[in-house]
Amino acid sequence: MVESVSEDDWSLPKGQMHRQVAVWLLFLMAVAITGGASRYDAIQILPLRAIAAMALALSFLDIDCLKLRSNWPLLAFFTALIVIVGVQVIPVPVDFWERGLARDLKLVGHSPLEASHYRPLSLAPLRTWNALASLIVPAAAIMLAISYTRTASILLKSIAFLGVLSAALGLIQVASGPTSPLYFYEITNRGSAVGIFANENHAAVFGAVAMLILAYLFSTLRGRSQSVVWKIVYSAGFLMIFLVNLVTGSRAGFITALFAMTVSLLLLSLGVALRLRSETSKSLGGVRAKLPLLLILPLMVASGLVLLFIVAGRAPAFVDIVSQDGLADLRWSLWPVLQEMFATYWLFGSGFGSFEQVYQLHEPQSLLMPKYVNQAHNDWIQFAIEGGLGAMILLIAFVAWVLWSMYRLWAAGARVPLTFWVSVFAVVGGASLVDYPLRSPAFQVIAMLMIVALYREIRAMNAD
């Protein structure tokens, strides 16, 4: 049975350990400072990709065949994604392109010269080349995680650290005002607590993920002398992130924060129940007597904080939820267009990164507006539109692997890890239905670390 996050073993020669720690921290800080934008033209992606390339190269100094073989499912998924994106930029004869794929070159503004030779499957080749190059950042994340870590602990703590950093930065941004130099991106939600991201929705969803991680780490602490210090650290970080999510203008962030708080209390109760089974009969009664207080008190504090922020008018997302008509949201208006695009490009895809340009070919007159649509605001269907059948097969295979992993945790009776992982995937998957958090490099790195951490826990469970 697996009910705790095991500690990492850094039993390496000092020189090697120092190099690994330095590379790991440099990569994380680069991701935090330059990886929060989802736009393809953000200038910050240039230094980020350069640092990611360096980190990726350094990771091979510590990789070996055993590590590669033991992590083959993760590497297979990522390699398949690279192949799917790469195939879209391979030139094919225009005869095949027009007849076999039933595409019209004139629709995307290609010249007759281009139409007389070869061209890639992607409708926006330059955007797809950029999407292919962008994979170097999550590639560095997964290779560093495989090369440098043995268990889930350091990966989850690294994500929690980024979550606390983002929340602290968000508080300073709000206090400094919309003109604060701590907003890292030109196009961003100024005046809101975006933290290390450019988009307040992405920051808020990541905050909910970080809250779940902190609660999980807290619930798996055992009776050690240093656990009291860690409990204080985890609790303080959790509370700060929760407060930042309450003041953000993101409706998704507000809802996911409440969800994360509810699940965190469940994790706490499961952790206490687990300890009850290991307590002696002498101390069992005392722990049971304190159980209602341990659960009700945090719930009352959290509910009081939410109510206080709403009454004081410091929860703009709540006002948006109760005052706006959800059916009038642009996301709902886009759905018929997205269905049409999916029906058109489901086989080979329009090309990763091409959505913004291809959408304009299908945009109805009723949706014309001063602002333009650059993402589908539904990452599930956008992944299928851009990637086609190959991407959908890969996505189904990955979801099946996640479900299989959840089944393994359930079969092993690992209730705390199961609750945590189901909740994390629910937050990210649910947010991706109405937004595009995984389009930012920072969130891609976080997702890679989470996937490796899950795989570590499954392997640790099989080893027990």
C-alpha positions in Angstrom: 0.0 0.0 0.0 1.3 3.5 -0.9 0.0 6.3 1.3 3.0 8.7 1.3 5.3 10.6 -0.9 8.8 9.1 -0.3 11.8 11.3 0.1 14.3 11.7 -2.6 17.8 10.2 -2.3 20.5 12.6 -3.4 23.2 10.1 -2.5 25.5 11.3 -5.3 29.1 12.6 -5.4 29.1 16.3 -4.2 30.2 17.7 -7.5 27.6 15.9 -9.5 24.9 16.7 -6.9 25.8 20.4 -6.9 25.7 20.5 -10.7 22.3 18.8 -10.8 20.8 21.2 -8.2 22.2 24.2 -10.1 20.8 23.1 -13.4 17.5 22.2 -11.9 17.1 25.6 -10.1 18.3 27.5 -13.2 15.7 25.7 -15.3 12.9 26.3 -12.9 13.7 30.0 -12.5 13.9 30.4 -16.3 10.5 28.8 -16.6 9.1 31.0 -13.8 10.4 34.2 -15.3 10.0 33.6 -19.0 7.5 30.7 -19.5 4.2 32.2 -18.5 2.9 33.4 -21.9 0.9 31.3 -24.3 1.5 33.6 -27.3 3.8 32.3 -30.0 5.4 35.8 -30.5 6.3 36.5 -26.8 9.9 37.6 -26.8 10.6 35.7 -23.6 10.5 32.4 -25.5 13.9 33.0 -27.0 16.0 32.9 -23.8 13.7 30.2 -22.4 14.3 27.9 -25.3 18.0 28.6 -25.1 18.2 27.7 -21.4 15.9 24.6 -22.0 18.3 23.4 -24.8 21.3 23.8 -22.4 19.4 21.9 -19.6 18.4 19.2 -22.0 22.0 18.7 -23.2 23.2 18.6 -19.6 20.6 16.0 -18.6 22.2 13.5 -20.9 25.3 13.6 -18.7 23.3 11.7 -16.1 21.1 9.5 -18.2 21.6 5.8 -18.8 19.9 2.9 -20.5 18.3 1.8 -17.2 16.6 5.2 -16.6 15.4 5.3 -20.2 14.0 1.7 -20.1 12.3 2.3 -16.8 10.6 5.4 -18.0 9.7 4.1 -21.5 6.0 4.9 -21.4 6.6 8.6 -20.7 9.2 8.8 -23.4 7.0 6.9 -25.8 4.1 9.4 -25.3 6.4 12.4 -25.8 8.2 11.0 -28.8 4.8 10.2 -30.4 3.8 13.9 -29.9 7.1 15.1 -31.5 6.5 12.7 -34.5 2.9 13.9 -35.0 4.0 17.6 -35.0 7.0 16.9 -37.1 5.0 15.1 -39.8 2.9 18.2 -40.3 5.9 20.2 -41.6 7.2 17.5 -44.0 6.5 18.8 -47.6 4.2 16.6 -49.7 3.2 16.9 -53.4 0.5 19.4 -53.9 -1.5 16.9 -55.9 -1.8 14.7 -52.8 -2.3 17.8 -50.6 -5.3 19.1 -52.7 -6.9 15.9 -53.9 -6.1 13.5 -51.1 -6.9 16.0 -48.3 -9.5 18.1 -50.2 -7.9 21.4 -49.3 -7.9 24.6 -51.3 -4.6 26.5 -51.4 -6.3 29.7 -52.1 -8.1 29.6 -48.7 -4.9 30.3 -46.9 -3.4 32.8 -49.3 -0.6 30.8 -50.9 0.9 32.0 -54.1 0.7 30.1 -57.4 4.4 29.4 -57.1 3.8 27.6 -53.8 0.9 25.7 -55.3 3.1 24.3 -58.1 5.5 22.4 -56.0 5.4 20.8 -52.5 4.0 22.1 -49.3 3.5 20.7 -45.7 0.3 19.3 -44.4 0.0 22.2 -42.0 -2.1 25.1 -43.2 0.3 27.5 -41.3 3.8 25.9 -41.6 5.7 28.6 -39.8 3.4 28.3 -36.8 3.8 24.5 -36.8 7.6 24.9 -37.0 7.3 27.1 -34.0 5.1 24.6 -32.2 7.7 21.9 -32.9 10.5 24.1 -31.6 8.5 24.9 -28.5 8.6 21.2 -27.5 12.2 21.6 -26.4 10.9 23.2 -23.1 8.8 20.2 -21.9 11.4 17.9 -23.3 14.0 19.4 -21.0 11.5 19.1 -18.1 10.9 15.4 -18.6 14.5 14.6 -19.2 15.7 16.5 -16.2 13.0 14.8 -14.1 14.0 11.4 -15.3 17.8 12.0 -15.0 17.9 13.9 -11.7 15.1 12.5 -9.5 14.2 9.0 -8.2 10.9 9.6 -6.4 7.9 12.0 -6.6 8.9 14.2 -3.6 11.3 16.6 -5.2 9.0 17.0 -8.3 6.0 17.9 -6.2 7.9 20.2 -3.9 9.4 22.0 -7.0 5.8 22.6 -8.3 4.7 23.8 -4.9 7.6 26.2 -4.7 6.6 27.7 -8.1 3.0 27.9 -6.8 4.0 29.8 -3.7 6.4 32.0 -5.7 3.6 32.8 -8.2 1.2 33.7 -5.4 3.7 35.9 -3.6 4.5 37.7 -6.9 0.8 38.1 -7.5 0.3 39.8 -4.2 3.1 42.3 -4.9 1.7 42.9 -8.4 -1.7 43.8 -7.0 -0.2 46.0 -4.3 2.0 47.8 -6.9 -0.8 48.6 -9.3 -1.3 48.0 -13.0 2.0 49.8 -13.9 4.1 47.5 -11.8 7.3 46.4 -13.5 6.7 42.9 -12.1 4.2 42.1 -14.9 6.6 40.2 -17.1 4.6 40.3 -20.3 3.4 43.1 -22.6 0.0 41.5 -23.1 -1.3 40.5 -19.7 -4.1 41.1 -17.2 -2.6 44.2 -15.5 -4.0 44.9 -12.1 -4.7 41.3 -11.4 -2.6 38.7 -9.5 -1.2 36.9 -12.6 2.0 35.9 -10.8 4.5 34.1 -13.1 1.9 33.9 -15.9 0.5 36.4 -18.4 -3.1 35.2 -18.1 -5.0 35.4 -14.8 -6.9 32.3 -15.5 -3.8 30.2 -16.0 -2.3 31.7 -12.8 -5.5 30.8 -10.8 -5.7 27.3 -12.1 -2.1 26.7 -11.3 -2.8 28.1 -7.8 -5.5 25.4 -7.3 -3.0 22.7 -8.4 -0.4 24.0 -6.0 -2.9 24.1 -3.2 -3.7 20.4 -3.8 0.0 19.5 -3.9 0.6 21.4 -0.6 -2.4 19.6 1.0 -1.1 16.3 -0.3 2.4 16.9 1.1 0.9 17.9 4.4 -1.4 14.9 4.7 1.5 12.5 4.0 3.8 13.8 6.7 4.6 11.3 9.4 5.9 11.6 12.9 9.3 13.2 12.4 10.9 16.0 14.3 11.1 18.3 11.2 7.5 17.6 10.2 6.2 20.4 12.4 8.3 22.9 10.4 7.1 21.5 7.1 3.5 21.6 8.4 3.9 25.3 9.1 5.5 25.9 5.7 2.8 24.0 3.8 0.0 25.6 5.7 1.3 29.2 5.2 1.9 28.5 1.5 -1.6 27.0 1.1 -3.3 29.9 2.8 -1.5 32.5 0.7 -2.3 30.8 -2.5 -6.0 30.5 -1.4 -6.2 34.2 -0.6 -4.6 35.2 -3.9 -7.1 33.0 -5.8 -10.0 34.6 -4.0 -9.0 38.1 -5.1 -8.3 37.2 -8.8 -10.8 38.1 -11.5 -10.8 34.6 -12.8 -14.1 32.7 -12.5 -12.4 29.4 -13.2 -9.8 30.3 -10.6 -12.4 31.1 -8.0 -14.2 27.8 -8.6 -11.1 25.7 -8.7 -9.9 27.3 -5.5 -13.1 26.3 -3.7 -12.7 22.8 -5.2 -9.1 22.6 -4.1 -10.0 23.7 -0.5 -12.8 21.0 -0.3 -10.5 18.3 -1.6 -7.7 19.4 0.7 -10.0 18.9 3.7 -10.8 15.5 2.4 -7.1 14.7 2.1 -6.6 15.9 5.7 -9.4 13.6 6.9 -8.0 10.7 5.0 -4.5 11.4 6.4 -5.9 11.5 9.9 -7.8 8.3 9.3 -4.6 6.6 8.1 -2.8 7.7 11.3 -5.7 6.3 13.4 -5.0 2.9 12.0 -1.4 3.1 13.2 -2.2 4.6 16.6 -2.1 2.4 19.8 -5.3 1.8 21.6 -4.2 4.1 24.4 -3.9 7.2 22.2 -6.6 6.2 19.7 -9.4 7.8 21.7 -7.6 11.1 22.0 -7.0 11.3 18.3 -10.6 10.4 17.5 -11.9 13.0 19.9 -9.8 15.7 18.0 -10.9 14.5 14.6 -14.1 16.6 14.3 -12.2 19.7 15.4 -9.4 19.0 12.9 -11.9 19.0 10.0 -14.6 21.5 11.1 -12.2 24.3 12.2 -10.4 24.6 8.8 -13.8 24.4 7.0 -15.1 27.2 9.2 -12.0 29.4 8.6 -12.1 28.8 4.9 -15.8 29.6 4.6 -15.4 32.7 6.8 -12.6 34.0 4.6 -14.6 33.4 1.4 -17.7 35.2 2.9 -15.5 38.0 4.1 -14.0 38.6 0.7 -17.4 38.5 -1.0 -19.0 40.9 1.4 -16.0 43.3 1.2 -16.2 43.2 -2.6 -12.8 41.7 -2.9 -13.9 38.7 -4.9 -14.5 40.0 -8.4 -14.8 36.5 -9.9 -17.8 35.8 -7.7 -19.5 38.9 -8.9 -18.9 37.8 -12.5 -20.3 34.4 -11.8 -23.6 35.7 -10.4 -24.0 38.6 -12.7 -23.0 37.3 -16.2 -25.1 35.1 -18.4 -22.9 32.0 -19.0 -24.6 31.4 -22.4 -23.5 34.9 -23.6 -19.9 34.0 -23.0 -17.8 33.9 -26.2 -16.7 30.3 -25.4 -20.3 29.1 -26.0 -20.6 31.2 -29.2 -17.5 29.6 -30.6 -18.8 26.0 -30.2 -20.6 25.7 -33.6 -17.5 27.1 -35.4 -15.2 24.6 -33.5 -17.5 21.8 -34.6 -17.2 22.9 -38.2 -13.4 23.1 -38.0 -13.2 19.7 -36.4 -15.4 18.2 -39.2 -13.0 19.7 -41.7 -9.6 18.9 -40.2 -10.2 15.8 -38.2 -8.1 13.5 -40.4 -4.7 15.2 -40.7 -5.3 18.3 -38.6 -4.9 21.9 -39.6 -1.4 22.0 -38.1 -0.2 22.7 -34.5 -0.2 26.4 -33.8 -2.4 27.2 -36.8 -5.7 27.7 -35.0 -5.6 31.5 -35.0 -5.1 31.7 -38.8 -7.4 28.8 -39.7 -10.2 30.1 -37.5 -10.4 33.2 -39.7 -11.4 31.0 -42.6 -14.4 29.8 -40.7 -15.3 32.9 -38.6 -18.9 33.8 -39.1 -20.0 37.4 -39.6 -21.9 37.4 -36.3 -18.6 36.8 -34.4 -16.6 39.6 -36.0 -15.3 42.0 -33.4 -12.5 44.4 -32.7 -10.7 41.7 -30.7 -9.6 38.5 -32.5 -9.8 34.9 -31.4 -6.3 33.3 -31.0 -7.3 30.1 -29.1 -10.3 27.9 -29.1 -10.8 28.3 -25.3 -11.3 24.5 -25.3 -7.9 22.8 -25.4 -9.4 19.3 -25.9 -11.0 20.1 -29.2 -8.3 22.5 -30.3 -5.8 19.7 -29.9 -7.9 17.5 -32.1 -8.5 20.3 -34.7 -4.8 21.0 -35.0 -3.4 17.5 -34.7 -6.1 15.4 -36.4 -6.6 11.7 -36.0 -3.0 11.0 -34.9 -3.3 13.5 -32.0 -6.7 12.1 -31.0 -5.3 8.6 -30.8 -2.4 9.8 -28.7 -4.7 11.7 -26.4 -7.0 8.7 -25.9 -3.9 6.5 -25.2 -2.7 9.0 -22.6 -6.1 9.3 -20.9 -6.3 5.5 -20.8 -2.8 5.4 -19.2 -4.0 7.9 -16.5 -7.1 5.9 -15.8 -5.1 2.7 -15.6 -2.8 4.5 -13.1 -5.8 5.6 -11.0 -7.1 2.0 -11.1 -3.7 0.8 -9.8 -3.9 3.3 -6.9 -7.5 2.3 -6.1 -6.6 -1.5 -6.2 -3.7 -0.9 -3.8 -6.0 0.9 -1.4 -3.9 4.1 -1.7 -6.8 6.4 -0.9 -4.8 9.6 -0.2 -2.7 9.5 -3.5 -5.8 8.4 -5.4 -7.9 11.4 -4.2 -5.0 13.8 -4.9 -4.3 12.6 -8.4 -7.9 12.4 -9.5 -8.4 16.0 -8.2 -5.4 17.3 -10.0 -6.3 15.9 -13.3 -9.9 17.1 -12.7 -8.7 20.6 -12.2 -6.4 20.7 -15.2 -8.8 18.7 -17.5 -11.8 20.8 -16.4 -9.9 24.1 -16.9 -8.8 22.9 -20.4 -12.5 22.6 -21.4 -13.0 26.3 -21.1 -9.5 27.7 -21.5 -6.0 26.8 -22.6 -3.6 26.6 -19.6 -1.4 24.0 -21.2 -0.5 26.3 -24.1 2.0 28.2 -21.9 5.5 26.7 -21.5 5.4 27.1 -17.7 2.2 25.0 -17.4 3.7 22.4 -19.9 6.7 22.0 -17.6 4.4 21.7 -14.6 2.4 19.0 -16.4 5.5 17.1 -17.4 6.7 17.1 -13.7 3.3 16.0 -12.5 3.2 13.1 -15.0 6.7 11.9 -14.0 5.7 12.2 -10.3 2.6 10.1 -10.9 4.7 7.5 -12.7 7.2 7.5 -9.8 4.4 6.7 -7.4 3.0 3.9 -9.5 6.5 2.3 -9.7 7.1 2.8 -6.0 3.8 1.0 -5.3 4.8 -1.9 -7.6 8.1 -2.2 -5.8 6.4 -2.5 -2.4 
